[in-house]
Amino acid sequence: MLTNQLEVSMYRYNPEQDEFPYMKKYKIEKPARDIMVLDLLHLLKEEDESISYRRSCREGVCGSDGMNINGKNGLACITPISSVMKKNKIELRPLPGLPVIRDLVVDMTEFYAQYEKIKPFLQNNTTAPEQERLQSPEDRDKLDGLYECILCACCSTSCPSFWWNPDKFVGPAALLQAYRFIADSRDLETVERLDALSDPFSVYRCHGIMNCVSVCPKGLNPNKAIGEIKSMLLKSKKNIITSDGTN
Amino acid sequence: MSNSILTDNIKTIEFDALIVGGGGSGMRASLELAKSGLKTAVVSKVFPTRSHTVSAQGGITCAIASADPDDDWRWHMYDTVKGADFIGDQDAIEYLCSEGPKAVFELEHMGLPFSRFENGRIYQRPFGGQSKDFGKGGQAARTCAAADRTGHALLHTLYQNNVKEGTNFLNEWFAVDIVKNSKEEVTGVIAFSIESGEVAYLKAQATVMATGGAGRIYASTTNALINTGDGLAMALRAGFPAQDMEMWQFHPTGIYGAGSLVTEGCRGEGGYLINKDGERFMERYAPNVKDLAGRDVVARSMVLEILEGRGCGENADHIFLKLDHLGADVLNSKLPGICELSRTFAHVDPIYEPIPVVPTCHYMMGGTPTNVNGQAFRRTNGNDSIISGLFAAGEAACVSVHGANRLGGNSLLDLVVFGRATGMHIQEELKSGGGVESSSKGDIDASLERLNKLNESTSGYETASVKRELQECMQNYFGVFRRGDFMEKGLNELAEIRHKVDNLHLKDKSSAFNTSRVEAIELQNLFEVAEATAISAFERNESRGAHARDDFPDRDDQNWLCHSFYDPINKKVSKREVNFAPTKVDAFPPIVRTY
C-alpha cells in the first residue's frame, strides 16, 4: 500500500439488508495534518453516506462516540489518528458486548439500566435549607474523579465481567456513580446504597481486571471506587458468601 | 420507505405536555411537570446527557451572595440590562435575576456538585460584565461553578433527578415538524425513532421547544454538531416568528482551528489575552475591566488586533490566551477541563504556554419570542398574541433576557429559571382546563410533507457539500463585523442555497439508525435559522451589542432601541418595543455602554 494512504477497516451491519456483520475496507488519502478519528469518520461518511455512528459535542464531554479503535475502547473525537494508526491501518468496531443496532451504533439499554439501578441521584430527606446545603471543600474534593463520568460506556464494555453478566453485574461506570453518591457528604442513604450492592453479582463480580481504568477517556478510576465500595461492605459486616459458594 | 407516509398509517402517541429537547431547559421543565401528574414526555434526538448543555464550562451567574454577602440581584439585573445593550426585556431580566437564587439552590439540593469556599458555601468566580453596586463598586464574583465543568454537572444532575421522578423519555427520537390545527394552534409534532425509523404523531396539549441553539450555521463554532436549531426552524416553517435573529454572540476564546470553547472563567481567574508583541491589548480597549469586558467588546478588539497585523502565529491570524502565570495548582483545581481540551485540541499545555484562540460563534441571543411563562407569541395588529399550544425555553427561545449580547454564565441561569417557569405555567394552564383542539388528518398530512419529499428524492444535492456552502456563506458575510453590501451578496448566495436545501437527495433510504436522514433534515433546519439571521442583520442599520456594522458604527437609540421581529411568511422584519417596565425596581434607562 502507498504510504500516503490510510486503510480503514470498519465494522458494517445494517439490519435491513445484512444477515451478518462484515468488515469493510476504505482507502483514503492520509490527511496532511493529524486529525481525530471522528474527523476521519466524517470524511468517510461524505464518500459513503450509509455509514452510521453517534456523535455530538466533538470535544470529549458528551460521551456519544465511544467505539473500539484498533482493539481499544475510546472516544473517536479525542483520539488522534496518529496515536492509533498501525502501519497506516485503523480498525473501527462498535463497543464490544452490547447488541449492535447498526454499524458503530450499539444498543445501550442494559448499560443505562445498570446506571438507573444504583439510584443515581442525591438522597437526603431532611428539610432543605433556604440556601444551599453546606459542604466543606475537603468533602467536595471527595467527588473529584467520580462526578466527571460522561456515561460513554467505554469502561463497562471493556469489562469481561460485564460482558458475562450485563444484567446482574452493575459494571464499572454505574459503580463509579454509586460511589459518587456514597462519597457525597450530603447523601444520607449510604447504608441502603451498600445494602443494594451486597449480593454476589452487583459489585463482587469485579475481579480487578482494570480494563476500565486503562480505557477511561476522562482518566477516571472505577476500579478504585469499586475497591472503596468493597471495603465499606466488608466493614459493614455484610455476608459476602455467595450462593454458589464463591466470594 | 418508498410510499408516502400518511396519517392513517402512523401511530398517534398522546401526551399532556411534550418537551422537544433533553438539554438543561427541557429537563428542568420536564422535572417540574413529572412531579405534577400530567402525562409528560421528553423527546430528544440524543440521549439527554449528550445535549450541548454538557459543554458549558465556567458557571451559572446568580446573586446567591456567597462570594460577597452583600451581593444583590438588582446589581446582576443592572449588569444584564447593560450587557444586553438595552434591548433585553426588563420584566424578563428582573424575573431571571430575582428568581435565580431559588433555582440555583434547588440545583444544589438536587445534588449538583458545586465547588466550595472554605465556609462550605458555593464557589463563585468573576466573569465578564459583572459589577457591584450598579457598575460603581468594581468587579463582582457572581458565577457559581463546579470547577470548569458546570454544564456537565448541571445536565447530569437534571437527568438524574428526572430518573428519580420517573420522567418519560423518548430518546433518539427526532422531531421533524410542528402539527397545527385549523385555528393555528400547535397540537404536537411529527417525529421518528432514529433507531427503528418508525414515524409517529406525538400529540400534546402543550409543546415546548427546548432545542437549544444553531451555532452550526457558521463554519467556526463552539457548538456541538447537534446544534442545528431544530425547534426554531420548525416554528419558522409553521409560520411563527423569530426575534432578534441578527444577535449572535462570538465568544472571544474558541480554540484556534478546532473551535472548542475555552471558558471566560480563565480570564475570571486572572488569565489575559496578548497579541504578537506580548501586549495585554484589552487595556487599550476597556481600560477599567480589561479582559473582563462584555464578550462582544472583547471579540471585536481581538479581530481588530488581527486586522491591524498584531495577530499571533505564522499567519498572524489568532490571539494568545495567557494562563501560565496562574500556576499549576490553580489551573489543575479550577480549570482542569480547559487544560485537558487545550492539550488535546491545541497541542498546548496551558501550565507552560499560552492557548491560541480566536472569536468563535457561540450563542444565539434571538429565537422564538416568548413571555416569562415560556408562551410563544406572534404579532397581531401590533400586539403580542399568544400561540396556543406552543412554548419555548432556553437558547431556542427569546424571552429576551440577553438582548443584543449575553453575559457569561447567564445562559445556564436562563435554562433553569425559564425551564422551571414554563413547566409551572403549563401545569397551571392544563389543570385549569386549558388546551388545544385536535388537528384533522389533513393537518397532520401537511406536516409529513417534508419528510416524504426527502424520502422520495431520486436526485438532487448532497447534504455535506450544501452544508459547507451555507456555513461558509454565513461566516463570510454575517460574522463579527458586517457591512450592507457584503450582506447583500450573502443574501443572494442564500437564495441559491435555498433551492439546493429544498432539493436534497437522500441516497440511503434505510430505516434503522439512518443518520443521513437526520443530517439532511438538520441542514434544512440550519437554513431556516440562517436565513432569518441574514435578513434581520441586513435590516438593523446600527451597531448594538453583538451586531457590529462597519457602515453604521454607532448605536442608534432613536430608531433601533427595539427588537427586530422576523416574519417567515413574508420574510420581512418589523420592530417590537423593548419592555422597560420591571415591577420591583425602576427601569434602567439606556446609557452609553463602556467597560
Interface residues (C-beta under 8 A of the other chain):
Chain A: N14 P15 E16 Q17 K45 E46 E49 S50 S52 Y53 R54 R55 S56 C57 R58 E59 G60 V61 C62 G63 S64 I78 I101 R102 D103 V105 D107 M108 Y112 E116 K119 P120 F121 L122 N124 A128 E130 Q131 E132 R133 L134 Q135 S136 P137 R140 L143 Y147 E148 I150 L151 F181 D184 R186 D187
Chain B: V46 F47 T49 R50 S51 H52 V54 S55 I64 S66 V104 F105 E108 H109 M110 G111 P113 F114 S115 R116 F117 E118 N119 G120 R121 I122 A146 R149 H152 A153 H156 Q160 N161 V163 K164 E195 A224 L225 I226 A258 S260 G337 E340 L341 T344 F345 T463 A464 K507 D508 S510 S511 A512 F513 N514 T515 S516
